[in-house]
């Protein structure tokens, strides 16, 4: 779980940096700062919303499945 959460956090941070630096450099000259800031805010919302959703799905599906498959020590005695 920690490796998955760490990986998804690093991915979200890298994508956020790209959105905060790359988008304004490319869009500001043609569309103005108002439109650029709106696009950047929508991108950041999508990135971090996906991060929350991915972590929630992992926690609910995979972690619960692992607990069900492991069993208890009493099963082996």
BALUM-261370 format. One record per residue: residue in one letter; residue number from 1; x, y, z of N, C-alpha, C in turn. Coordinates in steps of 0.05 Angstrom, whole numbers. Layout:
<tordren><residuo>A</residuo><num>NUM</num><n_xx>X</n_xx><n_yy>Y</n_yy><n_zz>Z</n_zz><ca_xx>X</ca_xx><ca_yy>Y</ca_yy><ca_zz>Z</ca_zz><c_xx>X</c_xx><c_yy>Y</c_yy><c_zz>Z</c_zz></tordren>
...
end
This chain:
<tordren><residuo>X</residuo><num>1</num><n_xx>17</n_xx><n_yy>-24</n_yy><n_zz>0</n_zz><ca_xx>0</ca_xx><ca_yy>0</ca_yy><ca_zz>0</ca_zz><c_xx>17</c_xx><c_yy>25</c_yy><c_zz>0</c_zz></tordren>
<tordren><residuo>X</residuo><num>2</num><n_xx>38</n_xx><n_yy>25</n_yy><n_zz>16</n_zz><ca_xx>55</ca_xx><ca_yy>48</ca_yy><ca_zz>17</ca_zz><c_xx>69</c_xx><c_yy>54</c_yy><c_zz>-9</c_zz></tordren>
<tordren><residuo>X</residuo><num>3</num><n_xx>78</n_xx><n_yy>33</n_yy><n_zz>-23</n_zz><ca_xx>91</ca_xx><ca_yy>37</ca_yy><ca_zz>-49</ca_zz><c_xx>72</c_xx><c_yy>48</c_yy><c_zz>-69</c_zz></tordren>
<tordren><residuo>X</residuo><num>4</num><n_xx>47</n_xx><n_yy>38</n_yy><n_zz>-69</n_zz><ca_xx>27</ca_xx><ca_yy>48</ca_yy><ca_zz>-88</ca_zz><c_xx>21</c_xx><c_yy>77</c_yy><c_zz>-82</c_zz></tordren>
<tordren><residuo>X</residuo><num>5</num><n_xx>17</n_xx><n_yy>84</n_yy><n_zz>-57</n_zz><ca_xx>10</ca_xx><ca_yy>111</ca_yy><ca_zz>-49</ca_zz><c_xx>34</c_xx><c_yy>130</c_yy><c_zz>-56</c_zz></tordren>
<tordren><residuo>X</residuo><num>6</num><n_xx>58</n_xx><n_yy>121</n_yy><n_zz>-50</n_zz><ca_xx>82</ca_xx><ca_yy>137</ca_yy><ca_zz>-56</ca_zz><c_xx>84</c_xx><c_yy>142</c_yy><c_zz>-86</c_zz></tordren>
<tordren><residuo>X</residuo><num>7</num><n_xx>80</n_xx><n_yy>121</n_yy><n_zz>-102</n_zz><ca_xx>82</ca_xx><ca_yy>124</ca_yy><ca_zz>-131</ca_zz><c_xx>61</c_xx><c_yy>142</c_yy><c_zz>-142</c_zz></tordren>
<tordren><residuo>X</residuo><num>8</num><n_xx>36</n_xx><n_yy>139</n_yy><n_zz>-133</n_zz><ca_xx>15</ca_xx><ca_yy>157</ca_yy><ca_zz>-143</ca_zz><c_xx>19</c_xx><c_yy>186</c_yy><c_zz>-134</c_zz></tordren>
<tordren><residuo>X</residuo><num>9</num><n_xx>31</n_xx><n_yy>190</n_yy><n_zz>-110</n_zz><ca_xx>36</ca_xx><ca_yy>217</ca_yy><ca_zz>-101</ca_zz><c_xx>58</c_xx><c_yy>230</c_yy><c_zz>-118</c_zz></tordren>
<tordren><residuo>X</residuo><num>10</num><n_xx>79</n_xx><n_yy>215</n_yy><n_zz>-124</n_zz><ca_xx>101</ca_xx><ca_yy>226</ca_yy><ca_zz>-141</ca_zz><c_xx>90</c_xx><c_yy>233</c_yy><c_zz>-168</c_zz></tordren>
<tordren><residuo>X</residuo><num>11</num><n_xx>73</n_xx><n_yy>216</n_yy><n_zz>-179</n_zz><ca_xx>61</ca_xx><ca_yy>221</ca_yy><ca_zz>-206</ca_zz><c_xx>44</c_xx><c_yy>246</c_yy><c_zz>-205</c_zz></tordren>
<tordren><residuo>X</residuo><num>12</num><n_xx>28</n_xx><n_yy>249</n_yy><n_zz>-184</n_zz><ca_xx>11</ca_xx><ca_yy>273</ca_yy><ca_zz>-182</ca_zz><c_xx>28</c_xx><c_yy>298</c_yy><c_zz>-179</c_zz></tordren>
<tordren><residuo>X</residuo><num>13</num><n_xx>49</n_xx><n_yy>297</n_yy><n_zz>-164</n_zz><ca_xx>67</ca_xx><ca_yy>320</ca_yy><ca_zz>-160</ca_zz><c_xx>80</c_xx><c_yy>328</c_yy><c_zz>-187</c_zz></tordren>
<tordren><residuo>X</residuo><num>14</num><n_xx>90</n_xx><n_yy>308</n_yy><n_zz>-201</n_zz><ca_xx>103</ca_xx><ca_yy>314</ca_yy><ca_zz>-227</ca_zz><c_xx>84</c_xx><c_yy>326</c_yy><c_zz>-246</c_zz></tordren>
<tordren><residuo>X</residuo><num>15</num><n_xx>60</n_xx><n_yy>314</n_yy><n_zz>-248</n_zz><ca_xx>40</ca_xx><ca_yy>325</ca_yy><ca_zz>-266</ca_zz><c_xx>31</c_xx><c_yy>353</c_yy><c_zz>-258</c_zz></tordren>
<tordren><residuo>X</residuo><num>16</num><n_xx>30</n_xx><n_yy>358</n_yy><n_zz>-232</n_zz><ca_xx>22</ca_xx><ca_yy>385</ca_yy><ca_zz>-222</ca_zz><c_xx>44</c_xx><c_yy>405</c_yy><c_zz>-230</c_zz></tordren>
<tordren><residuo>X</residuo><num>17</num><n_xx>69</n_xx><n_yy>398</n_yy><n_zz>-227</n_zz><ca_xx>90</ca_xx><ca_yy>416</ca_yy><ca_zz>-235</ca_zz><c_xx>89</c_xx><c_yy>422</c_yy><c_zz>-265</c_zz></tordren>
<tordren><residuo>X</residuo><num>18</num><n_xx>84</n_xx><n_yy>402</n_yy><n_zz>-281</n_zz><ca_xx>82</ca_xx><ca_yy>406</ca_yy><ca_zz>-310</ca_zz><c_xx>58</c_xx><c_yy>425</c_yy><c_zz>-315</c_zz></tordren>
<tordren><residuo>X</residuo><num>19</num><n_xx>36</n_xx><n_yy>420</n_yy><n_zz>-302</n_zz><ca_xx>12</ca_xx><ca_yy>437</ca_yy><ca_zz>-306</ca_zz><c_xx>17</c_xx><c_yy>466</c_yy><c_zz>-297</c_zz></tordren>
<tordren><residuo>X</residuo><num>20</num><n_xx>32</n_xx><n_yy>469</n_yy><n_zz>-275</n_zz><ca_xx>36</ca_xx><ca_yy>496</ca_yy><ca_zz>-264</ca_zz><c_xx>58</c_xx><c_yy>512</c_yy><c_zz>-280</c_zz></tordren>
<tordren><residuo>X</residuo><num>21</num><n_xx>76</n_xx><n_yy>497</n_yy><n_zz>-292</n_zz><ca_xx>98</ca_xx><ca_yy>511</ca_yy><ca_zz>-306</ca_zz><c_xx>94</c_xx><c_yy>511</c_yy><c_zz>-336</c_zz></tordren>
<tordren><residuo>X</residuo><num>22</num><n_xx>87</n_xx><n_yy>487</n_yy><n_zz>-347</n_zz><ca_xx>85</ca_xx><ca_yy>484</ca_yy><ca_zz>-376</ca_zz><c_xx>61</c_xx><c_yy>498</c_yy><c_zz>-388</c_zz></tordren>
<tordren><residuo>X</residuo><num>23</num><n_xx>38</n_xx><n_yy>495</n_yy><n_zz>-376</n_zz><ca_xx>14</ca_xx><ca_yy>507</ca_yy><ca_zz>-388</ca_zz><c_xx>15</c_xx><c_yy>537</c_yy><c_zz>-389</c_zz></tordren>
<tordren><residuo>X</residuo><num>24</num><n_xx>23</n_xx><n_yy>551</n_yy><n_zz>-368</n_zz><ca_xx>24</ca_xx><ca_yy>580</ca_yy><ca_zz>-370</ca_zz><c_xx>43</c_xx><c_yy>590</c_yy><c_zz>-391</c_zz></tordren>
<tordren><residuo>X</residuo><num>25</num><n_xx>66</n_xx><n_yy>576</n_yy><n_zz>-394</n_zz><ca_xx>85</ca_xx><ca_yy>584</ca_yy><ca_zz>-414</ca_zz><c_xx>74</c_xx><c_yy>581</c_yy><c_zz>-442</c_zz></tordren>
<tordren><residuo>X</residuo><num>26</num><n_xx>58</n_xx><n_yy>561</n_yy><n_zz>-446</n_zz><ca_xx>47</ca_xx><ca_yy>556</ca_yy><ca_zz>-473</ca_zz><c_xx>22</c_xx><c_yy>571</c_yy><c_zz>-479</c_zz></tordren>
<tordren><residuo>X</residuo><num>27</num><n_xx>5</n_xx><n_yy>575</n_yy><n_zz>-460</n_zz><ca_xx>-21</ca_xx><ca_yy>587</ca_yy><ca_zz>-465</ca_zz><c_xx>-23</c_xx><c_yy>617</c_yy><c_zz>-460</c_zz></tordren>
<tordren><residuo>X</residuo><num>28</num><n_xx>-7</n_xx><n_yy>628</n_yy><n_zz>-443</n_zz><ca_xx>-11</ca_xx><ca_yy>656</ca_yy><ca_zz>-434</ca_zz><c_xx>-8</c_xx><c_yy>676</c_yy><c_zz>-457</c_zz></tordren>
<tordren><residuo>X</residuo><num>29</num><n_xx>10</n_xx><n_yy>671</n_yy><n_zz>-475</n_zz><ca_xx>15</ca_xx><ca_yy>690</ca_yy><ca_zz>-497</ca_zz><c_xx>-8</c_xx><c_yy>691</c_yy><c_zz>-517</c_zz></tordren>
<tordren><residuo>X</residuo><num>30</num><n_xx>-21</n_xx><n_yy>668</n_yy><n_zz>-521</n_zz><ca_xx>-43</ca_xx><ca_yy>667</ca_yy><ca_zz>-540</ca_zz><c_xx>-70</c_xx><c_yy>673</c_yy><c_zz>-529</c_zz></tordren>
<tordren><residuo>X</residuo><num>31</num><n_xx>-76</n_xx><n_yy>663</n_yy><n_zz>-504</n_zz><ca_xx>-103</ca_xx><ca_yy>665</ca_yy><ca_zz>-493</ca_zz><c_xx>-105</c_xx><c_yy>683</c_yy><c_zz>-469</c_zz></tordren>
<tordren><residuo>X</residuo><num>32</num><n_xx>-84</n_xx><n_yy>694</n_yy><n_zz>-459</n_zz><ca_xx>-86</ca_xx><ca_yy>712</ca_yy><ca_zz>-437</ca_zz><c_xx>-84</c_xx><c_yy>697</c_yy><c_zz>-410</c_zz></tordren>
<tordren><residuo>X</residuo><num>33</num><n_xx>-78</n_xx><n_yy>712</n_yy><n_zz>-389</n_zz><ca_xx>-74</ca_xx><ca_yy>700</ca_yy><ca_zz>-363</ca_zz><c_xx>-100</c_xx><c_yy>689</c_yy><c_zz>-350</c_zz></tordren>
<tordren><residuo>X</residuo><num>34</num><n_xx>-122</n_xx><n_yy>702</n_yy><n_zz>-355</n_zz><ca_xx>-147</ca_xx><ca_yy>692</ca_yy><ca_zz>-343</ca_zz><c_xx>-155</c_xx><c_yy>664</c_yy><c_zz>-352</c_zz></tordren>
<tordren><residuo>X</residuo><num>35</num><n_xx>-154</n_xx><n_yy>660</n_yy><n_zz>-378</n_zz><ca_xx>-160</ca_xx><ca_yy>634</ca_yy><ca_zz>-389</ca_zz><c_xx>-139</c_xx><c_yy>613</c_yy><c_zz>-381</c_zz></tordren>
<tordren><residuo>X</residuo><num>36</num><n_xx>-113</n_xx><n_yy>622</n_yy><n_zz>-380</n_zz><ca_xx>-92</ca_xx><ca_yy>604</ca_yy><ca_zz>-372</ca_zz><c_xx>-95</c_xx><c_yy>594</c_yy><c_zz>-344</c_zz></tordren>
<tordren><residuo>X</residuo><num>37</num><n_xx>-101</n_xx><n_yy>612</n_yy><n_zz>-325</n_zz><ca_xx>-105</ca_xx><ca_yy>605</ca_yy><ca_zz>-297</ca_zz><c_xx>-129</c_xx><c_yy>587</c_yy><c_zz>-294</c_zz></tordren>
<tordren><residuo>X</residuo><num>38</num><n_xx>-150</n_xx><n_yy>591</n_yy><n_zz>-310</n_zz><ca_xx>-173</ca_xx><ca_yy>573</ca_yy><ca_zz>-309</ca_zz><c_xx>-166</c_xx><c_yy>545</c_yy><c_zz>-318</c_zz></tordren>
<tordren><residuo>X</residuo><num>39</num><n_xx>-151</n_xx><n_yy>543</n_yy><n_zz>-339</n_zz><ca_xx>-143</ca_xx><ca_yy>517</ca_yy><ca_zz>-349</ca_zz><c_xx>-125</c_xx><c_yy>503</c_yy><c_zz>-329</c_zz></tordren>
<tordren><residuo>X</residuo><num>40</num><n_xx>-106</n_xx><n_yy>517</n_yy><n_zz>-317</n_zz><ca_xx>-88</ca_xx><ca_yy>506</ca_yy><ca_zz>-297</ca_zz><c_xx>-103</c_xx><c_yy>496</c_yy><c_zz>-273</c_zz></tordren>
<tordren><residuo>X</residuo><num>41</num><n_xx>-123</n_xx><n_yy>512</n_yy><n_zz>-264</n_zz><ca_xx>-138</ca_xx><ca_yy>503</ca_yy><ca_zz>-241</ca_zz><c_xx>-155</c_xx><c_yy>478</c_yy><c_zz>-247</c_zz></tordren>
<tordren><residuo>X</residuo><num>42</num><n_xx>-166</n_xx><n_yy>476</n_yy><n_zz>-271</n_zz><ca_xx>-181</ca_xx><ca_yy>452</ca_yy><ca_zz>-278</ca_zz><c_xx>-162</c_xx><c_yy>428</c_yy><c_zz>-280</c_zz></tordren>
<tordren><residuo>X</residuo><num>43</num><n_xx>-138</n_xx><n_yy>432</n_yy><n_zz>-291</n_zz><ca_xx>-119</ca_xx><ca_yy>410</ca_yy><ca_zz>-293</ca_zz><c_xx>-111</c_xx><c_yy>400</c_yy><c_zz>-265</c_zz></tordren>
<tordren><residuo>X</residuo><num>44</num><n_xx>-105</n_xx><n_yy>419</n_yy><n_zz>-247</n_zz><ca_xx>-97</ca_xx><ca_yy>411</ca_yy><ca_zz>-220</ca_zz><c_xx>-120</c_xx><c_yy>396</c_yy><c_zz>-205</c_zz></tordren>
<tordren><residuo>X</residuo><num>45</num><n_xx>-144</n_xx><n_yy>405</n_yy><n_zz>-209</n_zz><ca_xx>-167</ca_xx><ca_yy>392</ca_yy><ca_zz>-197</ca_zz><c_xx>-170</c_xx><c_yy>363</c_yy><c_zz>-208</c_zz></tordren>
<tordren><residuo>X</residuo><num>46</num><n_xx>-166</n_xx><n_yy>360</n_yy><n_zz>-234</n_zz><ca_xx>-168</ca_xx><ca_yy>333</ca_yy><ca_zz>-246</ca_zz><c_xx>-145</c_xx><c_yy>315</c_yy><c_zz>-236</c_zz></tordren>
<tordren><residuo>X</residuo><num>47</num><n_xx>-121</n_xx><n_yy>326</n_yy><n_zz>-234</n_zz><ca_xx>-98</ca_xx><ca_yy>310</ca_yy><ca_zz>-225</ca_zz><c_xx>-102</c_xx><c_yy>300</c_yy><c_zz>-197</c_zz></tordren>
<tordren><residuo>X</residuo><num>48</num><n_xx>-108</n_xx><n_yy>318</n_yy><n_zz>-179</n_zz><ca_xx>-110</ca_xx><ca_yy>310</ca_yy><ca_zz>-151</ca_zz><c_xx>-136</c_xx><c_yy>295</c_yy><c_zz>-145</c_zz></tordren>
<tordren><residuo>X</residuo><num>49</num><n_xx>-157</n_xx><n_yy>300</n_yy><n_zz>-160</n_zz><ca_xx>-181</ca_xx><ca_yy>284</ca_yy><ca_zz>-158</ca_zz><c_xx>-176</c_xx><c_yy>255</c_yy><c_zz>-166</c_zz></tordren>
<tordren><residuo>X</residuo><num>50</num><n_xx>-161</n_xx><n_yy>252</n_yy><n_zz>-188</n_zz><ca_xx>-154</ca_xx><ca_yy>225</ca_yy><ca_zz>-197</ca_zz><c_xx>-136</c_xx><c_yy>211</c_yy><c_zz>-176</c_zz></tordren>
<tordren><residuo>X</residuo><num>51</num><n_xx>-119</n_xx><n_yy>226</n_yy><n_zz>-164</n_zz><ca_xx>-101</ca_xx><ca_yy>215</ca_yy><ca_zz>-143</ca_zz><c_xx>-118</c_xx><c_yy>204</c_yy><c_zz>-119</c_zz></tordren>
<tordren><residuo>X</residuo><num>52</num><n_xx>-137</n_xx><n_yy>220</n_yy><n_zz>-111</n_zz><ca_xx>-155</ca_xx><ca_yy>212</ca_yy><ca_zz>-89</ca_zz><c_xx>-171</c_xx><c_yy>188</c_yy><c_zz>-97</c_zz></tordren>
<tordren><residuo>X</residuo><num>53</num><n_xx>-181</n_xx><n_yy>188</n_yy><n_zz>-121</n_zz><ca_xx>-197</ca_xx><ca_yy>165</ca_yy><ca_zz>-131</ca_zz><c_xx>-181</c_xx><c_yy>140</c_yy><c_zz>-133</c_zz></tordren>
<tordren><residuo>X</residuo><num>54</num><n_xx>-157</n_xx><n_yy>142</n_yy><n_zz>-143</n_zz><ca_xx>-140</ca_xx><ca_yy>118</ca_yy><ca_zz>-146</ca_zz><c_xx>-133</c_xx><c_yy>106</c_yy><c_zz>-119</c_zz></tordren>
<tordren><residuo>X</residuo><num>55</num><n_xx>-127</n_xx><n_yy>123</n_yy><n_zz>-100</n_zz><ca_xx>-120</ca_xx><ca_yy>113</ca_yy><ca_zz>-73</ca_zz><c_xx>-145</c_xx><c_yy>101</c_yy><c_zz>-60</c_zz></tordren>
<tordren><residuo>X</residuo><num>56</num><n_xx>-168</n_xx><n_yy>112</n_yy><n_zz>-64</n_zz><ca_xx>-192</ca_xx><ca_yy>101</ca_yy><ca_zz>-52</ca_zz><c_xx>-199</c_xx><c_yy>74</c_yy><c_zz>-64</c_zz></tordren>
<tordren><residuo>X</residuo><num>57</num><n_xx>-197</n_xx><n_yy>72</n_yy><n_zz>-91</n_zz><ca_xx>-203</ca_xx><ca_yy>46</ca_yy><ca_zz>-104</ca_zz><c_xx>-183</c_xx><c_yy>25</c_yy><c_zz>-94</c_zz></tordren>
<tordren><residuo>X</residuo><num>58</num><n_xx>-158</n_xx><n_yy>32</n_yy><n_zz>-92</n_zz><ca_xx>-138</ca_xx><ca_yy>13</ca_yy><ca_zz>-83</ca_zz><c_xx>-144</c_xx><c_yy>4</c_yy><c_zz>-55</c_zz></tordren>
<tordren><residuo>X</residuo><num>59</num><n_xx>-150</n_xx><n_yy>23</n_yy><n_zz>-38</n_zz><ca_xx>-156</ca_xx><ca_yy>17</ca_yy><ca_zz>-9</ca_zz><c_xx>-181</c_xx><c_yy>-1</c_yy><c_zz>-7</c_zz></tordren>
<tordren><residuo>X</residuo><num>60</num><n_xx>-201</n_xx><n_yy>5</n_yy><n_zz>-22</n_zz><ca_xx>-227</ca_xx><ca_yy>-10</ca_yy><ca_zz>-19</ca_zz><c_xx>-226</c_xx><c_yy>-38</c_yy><c_zz>-32</c_zz></tordren>
<tordren><residuo>X</residuo><num>61</num><n_xx>-213</n_xx><n_yy>-40</n_yy><n_zz>-55</n_zz><ca_xx>-214</ca_xx><ca_yy>-65</ca_yy><ca_zz>-70</ca_zz><c_xx>-191</c_xx><c_yy>-83</c_yy><c_zz>-63</c_zz></tordren>
<tordren><residuo>X</residuo><num>62</num><n_xx>-167</n_xx><n_yy>-74</n_yy><n_zz>-67</n_zz><ca_xx>-144</ca_xx><ca_yy>-91</ca_yy><ca_zz>-64</ca_zz><c_xx>-137</c_xx><c_yy>-98</c_yy><c_zz>-35</c_zz></tordren>
<tordren><residuo>X</residuo><num>63</num><n_xx>-138</n_xx><n_yy>-78</n_yy><n_zz>-18</n_zz><ca_xx>-131</ca_xx><ca_yy>-82</ca_yy><ca_zz>10</ca_zz><c_xx>-152</c_xx><c_yy>-101</c_yy><c_zz>23</c_zz></tordren>
<tordren><residuo>X</residuo><num>64</num><n_xx>-178</n_xx><n_yy>-97</n_yy><n_zz>17</n_zz><ca_xx>-198</ca_xx><ca_yy>-115</ca_yy><ca_zz>28</ca_zz><c_xx>-195</c_xx><c_yy>-143</c_yy><c_zz>17</c_zz></tordren>
<tordren><residuo>X</residuo><num>65</num><n_xx>-188</n_xx><n_yy>-146</n_yy><n_zz>-8</n_zz><ca_xx>-184</ca_xx><ca_yy>-173</ca_yy><ca_zz>-20</ca_zz><c_xx>-160</c_xx><c_yy>-187</c_yy><c_zz>-7</c_zz></tordren>
<tordren><residuo>X</residuo><num>66</num><n_xx>-139</n_xx><n_yy>-172</n_yy><n_zz>-1</n_zz><ca_xx>-116</ca_xx><ca_yy>-184</ca_yy><ca_zz>12</ca_zz><c_xx>-122</c_xx><c_yy>-194</c_yy><c_zz>40</c_zz></tordren>
<tordren><residuo>X</residuo><num>67</num><n_xx>-138</n_xx><n_yy>-179</n_yy><n_zz>54</n_zz><ca_xx>-146</ca_xx><ca_yy>-187</ca_yy><ca_zz>81</ca_zz><c_xx>-163</c_xx><c_yy>-213</c_yy><c_zz>80</c_zz></tordren>
<tordren><residuo>X</residuo><num>68</num><n_xx>-181</n_xx><n_yy>-214</n_yy><n_zz>61</n_zz><ca_xx>-198</ca_xx><ca_yy>-238</ca_yy><ca_zz>58</ca_zz><c_xx>-182</c_xx><c_yy>-263</c_yy><c_zz>50</c_zz></tordren>
<tordren><residuo>X</residuo><num>69</num><n_xx>-161</n_xx><n_yy>-260</n_yy><n_zz>34</n_zz><ca_xx>-145</ca_xx><ca_yy>-282</ca_yy><ca_zz>25</ca_zz><c_xx>-125</c_xx><c_yy>-292</c_yy><c_zz>46</c_zz></tordren>
<tordren><residuo>X</residuo><num>70</num><n_xx>-116</n_xx><n_yy>-275</n_yy><n_zz>63</n_zz><ca_xx>-96</ca_xx><ca_yy>-283</ca_yy><ca_zz>83</ca_zz><c_xx>-106</c_xx><c_yy>-302</c_yy><c_zz>104</c_zz></tordren>
<tordren><residuo>X</residuo><num>71</num><n_xx>-129</n_xx><n_yy>-298</n_yy><n_zz>113</n_zz><ca_xx>-140</ca_xx><ca_yy>-315</ca_yy><ca_zz>135</ca_zz><c_xx>-127</c_xx><c_yy>-308</c_yy><c_zz>162</c_zz></tordren>
<tordren><residuo>X</residuo><num>72</num><n_xx>-130</n_xx><n_yy>-326</n_yy><n_zz>181</n_zz><ca_xx>-119</ca_xx><ca_yy>-321</ca_yy><ca_zz>207</ca_zz><c_xx>-100</c_xx><c_yy>-344</c_yy><c_zz>214</c_zz></tordren>
<tordren><residuo>X</residuo><num>73</num><n_xx>-86</n_xx><n_yy>-340</n_yy><n_zz>236</n_zz><ca_xx>-67</ca_xx><ca_yy>-361</ca_yy><ca_zz>245</ca_zz><c_xx>-82</c_xx><c_yy>-386</c_yy><c_zz>253</c_zz></tordren>
<tordren><residuo>X</residuo><num>74</num><n_xx>-107</n_xx><n_yy>-384</n_yy><n_zz>262</n_zz><ca_xx>-122</ca_xx><ca_yy>-408</ca_yy><ca_zz>270</ca_zz><c_xx>-128</c_xx><c_yy>-426</c_yy><c_zz>246</c_zz></tordren>
<tordren><residuo>X</residuo><num>75</num><n_xx>-127</n_xx><n_yy>-415</n_yy><n_zz>222</n_zz><ca_xx>-132</ca_xx><ca_yy>-432</ca_yy><ca_zz>198</ca_zz><c_xx>-110</c_xx><c_yy>-452</c_yy><c_zz>193</c_zz></tordren>
<tordren><residuo>X</residuo><num>76</num><n_xx>-86</n_xx><n_yy>-446</n_yy><n_zz>203</n_zz><ca_xx>-63</ca_xx><ca_yy>-463</ca_yy><ca_zz>197</ca_zz><c_xx>-57</c_xx><c_yy>-482</c_yy><c_zz>219</c_zz></tordren>
<tordren><residuo>X</residuo><num>77</num><n_xx>-70</n_xx><n_yy>-479</n_yy><n_zz>242</n_zz><ca_xx>-64</ca_xx><ca_yy>-497</ca_yy><ca_zz>265</ca_zz><c_xx>-81</c_xx><c_yy>-522</c_yy><c_zz>264</c_zz></tordren>
end
